[in-house]
């Protein structure tokens, strides 16, 4: 039968994305694979089963028949226990495993003798840009965060001059200027808001200003050295955090909308806005917390809820914002996976080279063991 690639329907609550599109089915077939897709896989992204079939995939009726004999399995989230039990030993799984938190899933994959790659661990190097799921999904999350904020906010974003008077523009403050933050800035600016942003990484100042937003930070010596070699923010000292809190606290009080995006890999999300700071904001203000699934950047926020505080501030805690723009999120993620699969196949057969720097960084389980140091520890 040759090399087989299987894609199952996502079963995690609230997950609307899928791991393959008709376009990537064609790309995978060109690599020499036979592709099987479980019925209903694309439903949340408005992709009918017939479109997969037209692209050359076999549409299977259920999970077990989809996974039977599969060499490579593509997922959005980590496989369920039912899916893992149906995998053959030596199969390869590609997914956003959330490996630091989903320890049971990782252990199950190890016990099933599956080689599992966590797509969130793909290194941010030039050669791997096309496989960078964190960037592709964060970009859409930043866009969607502004749309959610606009929906919750009871006023308009742009300045509007009318015969009945002038409507002032909304003031938007973005905290954390990674991929999501930059897209949030750009989107808020397009909608006509007055935008400011902050980040502990000095390299972001120029990026923020290039988008027409104002940069806000305590620019001391610690700030100048606050970025890792991989481009992530370092944890800051309590002293710096205190100084930054004073500066941002005064700024937050004047804002209509705040969007928080700060994440540190392998750790709980840092608290950027305290309950006391929320209490200083105007009634009708909105906070969108993109880090809510990792504990949240905002005190008082709750996962999958919109909390209205006693002073009338809404804290939006929707999980999986990319899943709220599922068709585009699936298209980008599927391309990320398709590019990664290209590293695993040579001349139509599996050629697993765990010395390749991308595969080495992303592999979590192999040979019946958890092999990623950060996850294993």
N, C-alpha and C positions, 0 to 999 in steps of 0.2 A: 504493500500500500504506500510505502514511502514515508517521509516525514509528515507528521500530523500536528496541527495547531488547533487547539480547542478554546472556545470562548463561552463562558456560561453567563446566565442572567444574574445580575447583582441582587443579593438578598438582604444586604444590610439595610436597616430601616432608614428611609429618607434618601437612599442613593439612587439618583435618576440617571447617572452617567453610564456609559458602556465603554468597553475596552477595544472595540473594533467598529469600523464604519465600512460601507461598501468600497470606498476608495482604498482603505488599508487591506481589505480582503484581497483586492487585486494585487497590491504590492507584495503581500505575503505569498500569494500563489506564484508570483514572478521569482521569488526566492527558491521555489521548488517544493513548497509545502501544499498539503491538502488541508483545507480549513473547514472546521465544523463549528457551527454557531447554534446555541440553544434557542429554541423558539421563545420569543419575547425579549430577547437580549436588548434590542434597540428601542423598546417601547417608550422609555422615559426620555429618549432623545429624538422621538418622532421618526424612527427608522423602521419601516415594516420588514417583516421576515422576507417578503418577496424581493426586496432590494438586495438583501444579502445573497439570496439564491441567484438573482440576476448577475451578481458580481462574481459568482463561481463557487460560493460556499455551499456546503450541505447544511440544511437546517434540521437539527435533531429535536425530538419531542421532549426530552427530559434531561436532567443533569447527568445521570449515570451513562446514558447512551452518548451524550456529548463528550464526556471525559474518557470513555473507554479507549484504552491504548494510546492516549494523547502523549506526544513527546514534549510539547510546550503548551502551557495554559496561560492565557492572558486574562487578567482581572483588573478591576478598578481598586476595590478593597481586597484585603486578604481573604482567602477561601474559607468557607464555613467548615464545620466538622464533617458534615455530609460530603462536601466536595473533596476534602482532604482524604477521606476514607476511600474515595473512588479513584484516586491517583495511583498510577503504577509506580513502583520503585524506580528512581532515577529520572522521573519526570522533572521538567523545569517549569517553575511558576514565576511570572512577572506580575507584580502588583504594588500598589502603595500599601505596604504592610503595616505602617505605623508601628514599626518594630520595637521602639522603646517602650510603648505602652501595651501593645497587643502580645504579651508574653506567651499566653496560651496558644495563640495561633502559630507563633514561631516554634514553640516546642512541639506542636502537633506536626508541623511540616518536617521538622528534624526527625521525629519518630517515624514518619512515613518514608524516610530516606529520599526526600525531595530536595532538589537544588532550587532554593528560593532566592530571588533577587528583589530587594526593596527599591523601588524606583525613586523614592525620596532620597536615597543615598548616592544616586548618580553624581559624580563630582562635577563641580562647576568649572570645567575646563573647555577650551575652544572646541575640541573635537566632540564633546558631549552636549553641546548646546541644543542640538536637535532632539536630544533625549531628556532634556531637563523638565521633568513634570512639575517640580516646585514652581518654576517660573511660568510655565504655560498656564497652570491653574491659578496661581497667585495673581497673574495679570487680570484674569476674568473676575477673581474675587474682589480686587480693588475697584474695578468698574461697577460690579454689582453692589458693592457697599454704598457707593454714592447713589445709585438708583434706589436702594432700600431707604437711605436717609432722606432722599427727596420725597419718597412716598409717605414717610412718617411725619415729615416736617410740614407744618400747617401754613407755610408761606412759599413764595417763589424763590428761585435761586438768583436770577439776573436782576440788575437794576432795570426798572421799567418806568419810562416817563410818559405819563398820560395826561389827558385834559383834567382828570380828577385829582392829579397829584403824582408825586414820584414815589415809586416803591424801591426801598433800599435793597442792595444785594445781600445775599446771605454770606455770613462769615464762616468758613470751613477750615478746621484745623486738623491736619493729618499727622498722627504720631507713629513714627516708624516709616522710613523711606526706603524700603526694599522695592521689589517688583510691584507688589500690591499697592504700596503707598504711592509710588510714582504714577501708577495708572489712576489711582483715586484722585491725585492732584490734577492730572490732565483732564479727567472726566468732569470734576467739579469746576475747573476753569472753563471748559467747553459750555457748561450750563450757565456760566456767568457769575459764579461766586467769587468773592475775595478770599484767596486761599493762602494759608500759612502752613508750615510743616516743621517738624523737628526730628532729629535722629542723633544718636551718639557717635555715628561714623562721620568723620570730617569730609570724606569724599562725596557725601550726599549733598553738601551745601550747594555746590555748583549745579548739580542735577536739579535741585529744587528751584533754584533761581532761573535756570534755563527754561523751566516750564511756566515762568511768570508768577511764581509764588514767593512769599517771604520766608526766609529761614530763621529759625529760633533755636538757640542752644547756648549753654554756658561754654564758651570756647577757651578752656584752660588747657594745661599740658596733658591732663588725663584724656581730655576730649581728642587731642591730636593723635593719640595712640590707641584709639578705641575700636580698632577693626582687626579681625583675624586675617591670616593669609588667604583664607577661603572666601573673604568678603562678608563674613557675618559680624554682628555686633558682639563685642566682649561684655561680660557682666561688669557693671560699673561699681565703684566703691560706694559705701554708704554716704561718704562725704559728698561725692559728686552727685549722687542721687538726691541728697537734701538740697543742694544748690539748684539743681535742675527743677526740682519740685516747686521751689519758690517761684522760679521764672515761669514755668508752664502753668502753675496754679493761677497766677494773676492773669495769664493769657486766656486760659480756659474759661474763666468767669465771663469774658466778653464774647465768647463764641456762640454761634447758633447751632453748629454741627461739629462734632468731633469724631474722627475715624481712627481707631487704634489698630495697629497691625504688627506689634512687636512679638517676635518668637525667638527663642534660643533653642537650637537643636538639643534634644535629650533632656530638657529641663521644663519645669512649669513656666508658663508665660509670666513675665514680670508685671507687677501691678504698676500701671502708669497713672491711673486716676483714682484717687481715694474717694470714699463716700463723702468726706468733708468738702472735697473739690466739686463733686457732683452737686452738692447742696448749694454751692455759690452760683450755679448756672441759672439762666432765665427760664421761666415756665415756657414750655413749647420747644425747648432745645432737644437735640437728638444726639445720642452717642451710638455708634455702630462698632461693636467689638469683634474684629476678625479673629482674635485669638481665643474665643470663648471655648472652643473644643479642647484647648490645652490649659484650661483653668481661668483664662480671661485676663485682660489688661485693666478691667474696670471693677472696682468693688461694688457689689450689689447687682451685677449682671448675672443672668442665669441662662444656661444652655437651652436653646430652642424656645426661648420666651422673649417677649417684649415687656420689660419691667417699666412701670411708670412710678417714679419716685414721689414722695410727698410734696416736693416743690415743682412737680409737673415736668420733669425731664424723662424722656423715653430712652431706655438702654436696650438696644436691639441686639439680641444674642442668637441669631439664626446660625445653625450649623450648616456646613457645606454650602457656602455661597456659590462656588462654581457650579454646583448641582442645580442652582436656580437659573442658570443659563446653560442648560445641559447639552443642547445640540452643539454649540460651539466648544464647550468644555470637552465633550466626547471626541469631537473632531481633532482637537489639538492633542489630547491625551493619546488617542489611537495612533497618531503620527509619531509621538514620542516612543510608544511601544514598538511600532513597526521598525523604527530606526534601531532600537536596541536589539530586536530580533535579528537584524542584519549582522550583528556582531557574533551571533551564535551559529550561523549557518554558512557553510562554504560548499559551493557546488552541489546544493540540494541536500546536504547531510549535516548533522550536528557536528560542530567543531568547537567544543567548549574550552576556551583558553582562559583559565582563571588567573593567569599572569598579566592579562590585558588590564591596564590601570582602571578602566571603567568597570569591567566585570569584577575585579578584585575589590573595588570600593563598595560595590552594590550587593555582593553576595552575602546572604545572612545564614543560610543553612546549606550544607553539602556533605554527602557521605555519611548521613546519619548523625551529624553533629551541628551545633550552632557555631559558626566559624567567624562571625563578625565580632571583633573584640568589644566594641561599645555595647552591643546587645548582650553578649555572653556575660560581660561583667556586671 
